[in-house]
């Protein structure tokens, strides 16, 4: 686990004015985001924080990220080329 990613769960991504407040959308999805994080960490990917959200890499290439949207918690798969 990465302490920078831990801050995402506390403050959010900090890219909008709701970051760091109780109204941040991350707080609506905390349990789901922790579950997604746990699943991804079991895969052996390296946990980093990029673009304000947890990002997971393999051999230095971006593979996926997890984040909260207004009505969804998501895993986004990236093209790690």
N, C-alpha and C positions, 0 to 999 in steps of 0.2 A: 504494500500500500504506500501511496505517495502523500506526504503531508500537504502538498499544494492542492491535491484533489480533495483532501479532507475539507479544505476551506470552501470548495464549491458547495458542499453540503451545508455549510454554515451560512455563507453569504450569497450564494448563487454565482452566476457567471460575471456579474457586475457590468454587463454591457448595456443595461437600461437603468432608468431611474429607480426601479424597484429593487435593484440589487442591494443587499445588506439590510433589507427591511423584512418585516413579517409578511408582506404582501408578495414577495418574490415567488414566482411560479415553482421554483425548486421545492419549496416547502409543502406544496400540494402533493408532491410525488416522492417524498423522502423515502418511504418504505420500498416503493417500487424501484427507485434508483439504486438503493443499497442492494436490493436483490439482483438487479442487472449487473452491478459492479462485482458482486460476489461470483456470479456466473462467469463473467469475462475474466476475472483474475484466475479462476480455476483452469482457464485455457492456456495459461502460461505467457500471455501477452504482457508487454511492459506497459505499466500505467504512467501516463504523463498528463499534464494539463496544457491544452492548446486551445486557442480561441475562447478561453474562459471556461471550458468544459473538460471533463475527463476524456482523454484520448488514449487509445491503446495501439501499440506499435509492435511490429515484428521485424527484426533486423534493421531497425531504424526507419521503417516505412509505416506510414499511417494505415491502420486496418479498419478501425471503427471508433466511434465515440458514443457516449451516452449523454442524454440531456433531457431537460423538461421543456415542454411547450405548454401553451395555455391549457389544452385539453388532453395532452398525451405525455407519456414518458417514452422515450424512443432510444433505439440503437440505430445509429446511422453507419452504414458501411461505406468506406472510402476507397478510392482507387489509389493504392499505395505504390505508384509507379516511380 
